[in-house]
Amino acid sequence: MFVGYLALFAPEVGHTNCTLYEQHKNDTVVKFRAVPEITHRKWKELNLMSPLRPDETPDFKFQELQMKLYYTIYI
């Protein structure tokens, strides 16, 4: 299952104690959700519509798009 979130809690170089990491390092991920956001690369500059919702169809060429993923992790 997804455990990449633990890297955010890991102690930094030179620090040996990280209470958040110690508290959650053995927790099980019970639910994981990725939410995509699709936009034109220059949507603000070109005065285009704001980021698309999953049920909308874009009026752009594929190579002009960019996608960001936002993760929700339940532990």
Summary of the structure (lengths in Angstrom):
residues: 75
radius of gyration: 18.3
end to end distance: 11.2
largest distance: 51.3
contacts: 133
relative contact order: 0.27
helix: 17%
strand: 28%
